[in-house]
Every structure is written in C-alpha cells, then in structure tokens.
Amino acid sequence: MLGRKVPVVTFRTRVRDESVGGPNPFRWQDVSSNDYFAGKRVVLFSLPGAFTPTCSTYQLPDFEKLTTEFRALGIDEIYCISVNDAFVMNAWGKSQGLENVKLIPDGSGEFTRKMGMLVAKDNLGFGMRSWRYAAVVNNGTVEQWFEEEGYSDNCDSDPYGVSSPQKILEALKSQKIAA
C-alpha cells in the first residue's frame, strides 16, 4: 500500500443548500477523490459502518477530539469513509456533532474495493463493507498504512487498535522526531 495512489472515484454526496428550500434543503453533489486528496496531507480512516458500536463510541469521536493534535503534525484534514450512502453518513455526522472530521459516503463500495479493503460481512447482516484501516495520504499517495489484523470475509471479530487515532498520532510523532 505504501507509495500507492488512492483510487480515482466519484462520491455521491448530499450538501446543504438553502436555495432548495423545504424541510430537507440538500442537493446531490459529486465529489472526486482528487477533490478530497489533491494538494493535502490527510488522515483517512475506514470502518465497517456508521452507527456501529466501536465506530460510534471510540473511533470517530476520538478522531474528532484529537483533530488539533493531528493538525499540529501537518495533517490538513481527517476523513472517515464507510460503505454507507450519503443519507446515512450525514445523519451519523449530525448525531455525532462533528465539526472537524469529514465523512465520505462510499455507497457502492467502489473506493473501498479499489483500495483492496472490501469484505463480506453477511454474518452480521451488513453485506459488503470495509475492513477497518487508516492511512496517511499525502497529495493522493499513501504515506503510512494502518490495517487491522485478520482481514477476511465474515470475520468473527471486529479488531480495533492498529487504526486508532492514538496509534496514528504515535506514528506521526515518531516520524517527526526522526526527521
């Protein structure tokens, strides 16, 4: 994965637009991988699904809380991607009170599949989802990679630790010291 370019895909997002009016003032907006990654150094983390226990209790909230520390280490943005549609991702972001982490809906799983991280989670009733991983991506190129152990379809467990924000911060700090 190191040195690999992230796949170029188009994400179908929903953005707030007051000119739409009504009780649901959102419109569709296509956003490409290049829009998210070009010219920026970002942390990208992926997880099995919005509103799931580990993702909602630890992973997403901890990235949100630690944003200032990431920015101090040269990270421009923090993105969370999941094989969920824009409606689910927007509702999840609102329920989490996000101000810093940006959510990317990979509704069809195209980005996740092209990253080599798409797995079956039929044993949980999820269908195809992302394996849990994170990466530091610099101008579209994977600079650091953090993949949970045990990558497999219908895994009995949901490992979490390697891709935690704390582990990524630790790696960024040691990289800064070594530089």
C-alpha positions as CSV (number, residue, x, y, z in Angstrom):
1,M,0.0,0.0,0.0
2,L,2.8,2.4,0.7
3,G,3.5,4.7,-2.2
4,R,0.3,3.7,-3.9
5,K,-2.1,6.4,-5.3
6,V,-5.6,6.3,-3.9
7,P,-8.2,5.3,-6.5
8,V,-9.9,8.0,-8.6
9,V,-13.6,7.6,-8.0
10,T,-16.6,9.9,-7.8
11,F,-18.5,10.0,-4.5
12,R,-22.2,10.9,-4.5
13,T,-22.7,13.3,-1.6
14,R,-25.5,15.4,-0.2
15,V,-24.8,19.0,0.7
16,R,-26.9,21.5,2.5
17,D,-28.3,24.2,0.1
18,E,-30.8,26.6,1.5
19,S,-32.0,27.5,-2.0
20,V,-33.5,24.0,-2.3
21,G,-36.0,25.0,0.5
22,G,-38.4,22.8,2.3
23,P,-37.7,20.6,5.3
24,N,-34.8,18.8,3.6
25,P,-32.6,21.5,2.0
26,F,-30.0,19.2,0.5
27,R,-28.8,18.6,-3.1
28,W,-26.7,16.0,-4.7
29,Q,-23.1,16.9,-5.4
30,D,-20.4,14.7,-7.0
31,V,-17.0,14.9,-5.3
32,S,-14.0,13.1,-6.7
33,S,-11.1,11.6,-5.0
34,N,-8.9,14.4,-6.4
35,D,-11.2,16.9,-4.6
36,Y,-10.5,15.2,-1.3
37,F,-6.9,14.3,-1.6
38,A,-5.1,16.6,-4.1
39,G,-2.6,19.0,-2.5
40,K,-3.4,17.9,1.0
41,R,-1.9,15.7,3.7
42,V,-4.8,13.8,5.3
43,V,-5.6,11.0,7.6
44,L,-8.2,8.7,6.0
45,F,-9.8,6.0,8.2
46,S,-12.3,3.4,7.2
47,L,-14.7,1.4,9.2
48,P,-17.4,-1.2,8.8
49,G,-20.4,1.1,9.2
50,A,-22.0,4.2,10.5
51,F,-23.8,3.9,13.8
52,T,-22.0,0.7,14.8
53,P,-20.7,0.4,18.4
54,T,-16.9,0.7,18.1
55,C,-17.1,3.2,15.3
56,S,-19.6,5.5,17.1
57,T,-18.2,5.1,20.7
58,Y,-14.5,5.2,20.1
59,Q,-13.0,5.6,16.6
60,L,-15.0,8.6,15.2
61,P,-15.3,10.5,18.4
62,D,-11.6,10.1,19.2
63,F,-10.5,11.4,15.8
64,E,-12.8,14.4,16.3
65,K,-11.4,15.1,19.8
66,L,-7.7,14.8,18.6
67,T,-8.0,16.9,15.5
68,T,-5.9,19.7,16.9
69,E,-3.1,17.3,17.6
70,F,-3.2,15.9,14.1
71,R,-3.2,19.5,12.6
72,A,-0.1,20.3,14.7
73,L,1.7,17.4,13.0
74,G,0.9,18.7,9.5
75,I,-2.4,17.0,8.8
76,D,-4.8,19.2,6.8
77,E,-7.9,17.1,7.0
78,I,-9.3,14.0,8.6
79,Y,-11.7,11.8,6.5
80,C,-13.8,8.9,7.6
81,I,-15.0,6.7,4.8
82,S,-17.6,3.9,5.0
83,V,-19.6,1.8,2.7
84,N,-22.8,3.7,3.5
85,D,-24.8,6.1,1.5
86,A,-24.8,9.9,1.8
87,F,-28.1,10.0,3.8
88,V,-26.7,7.6,6.4
89,M,-23.3,9.4,6.6
90,N,-25.0,12.8,7.0
91,A,-27.3,11.5,9.8
92,W,-24.4,9.9,11.6
93,G,-22.3,13.0,11.4
94,K,-25.2,15.1,12.8
95,S,-25.8,12.6,15.6
96,Q,-22.0,12.7,16.5
97,G,-21.9,16.5,16.5
98,L,-19.0,16.5,14.1
99,E,-17.1,19.8,13.5
100,N,-13.7,18.6,12.2
101,V,-13.8,15.1,10.7
102,K,-15.4,15.0,7.3
103,L,-17.4,11.9,6.3
104,I,-17.1,10.4,2.8
105,P,-20.0,8.2,1.7
106,D,-18.8,5.2,-0.4
107,G,-22.3,3.9,-1.0
108,S,-21.4,1.5,-3.7
109,G,-18.1,0.4,-2.1
110,E,-16.1,1.4,-5.3
111,F,-13.3,3.2,-3.5
112,T,-13.1,0.5,-0.8
113,R,-13.0,-2.2,-3.4
114,K,-10.3,-0.4,-5.4
115,M,-8.3,0.0,-2.1
116,G,-8.5,-3.8,-1.7
117,M,-10.4,-3.5,1.6
118,L,-13.9,-4.6,0.7
119,V,-15.0,-7.6,2.7
120,A,-18.3,-9.6,3.1
121,K,-20.0,-9.1,6.5
122,D,-23.0,-11.2,5.7
123,N,-22.6,-12.9,9.1
124,L,-23.7,-9.5,10.7
125,G,-26.3,-8.8,8.1
126,F,-24.2,-6.0,6.6
127,G,-23.4,-7.3,3.1
128,M,-20.2,-5.9,1.6
129,R,-18.4,-3.4,3.8
130,S,-14.9,-2.0,4.5
131,W,-12.3,-3.7,6.6
132,R,-11.1,-1.3,9.3
133,Y,-7.9,0.6,8.3
134,A,-6.4,4.0,8.2
135,A,-3.8,5.8,6.1
136,V,-1.8,9.0,6.0
137,V,-2.3,10.2,2.4
138,N,-0.1,12.9,1.0
139,N,-1.3,14.5,-2.2
140,G,-3.2,11.3,-3.1
141,T,-0.3,8.9,-2.3
142,V,-0.4,6.6,0.7
143,E,2.4,7.6,3.0
144,Q,1.6,5.4,6.0
145,W,-0.7,2.4,6.3
146,F,-2.6,1.1,9.4
147,E,-4.6,-2.1,8.8
148,E,-6.3,-4.2,11.4
149,E,-5.2,-7.8,11.7
150,G,-7.2,-10.7,10.4
151,Y,-8.6,-9.3,7.1
152,S,-11.2,-11.8,6.0
153,D,-14.8,-12.2,4.9
154,N,-17.3,-12.8,7.6
155,C,-14.7,-12.3,10.4
156,D,-16.0,-13.4,13.8
157,S,-14.4,-10.4,15.5
158,D,-14.0,-6.7,14.7
159,P,-10.4,-5.9,15.6
160,Y,-9.7,-2.3,16.5
161,G,-6.4,-0.8,17.7
162,V,-3.9,-0.5,14.9
163,S,-6.1,2.1,13.1
164,S,-6.9,4.0,16.2
165,P,-6.2,7.8,16.2
166,Q,-3.8,7.3,19.1
167,K,-1.7,4.8,17.1
168,I,-1.6,7.1,14.1
169,L,-0.6,10.1,16.2
170,E,2.1,8.0,17.8
171,A,3.4,7.1,14.3
172,L,3.3,10.8,13.1
173,K,5.1,11.9,16.2
174,S,7.9,9.4,15.8
175,Q,8.2,10.3,12.1
176,K,8.6,14.0,13.1
177,I,11.2,13.1,15.7
178,A,13.1,11.0,13.1
179,A,13.0,13.8,10.5
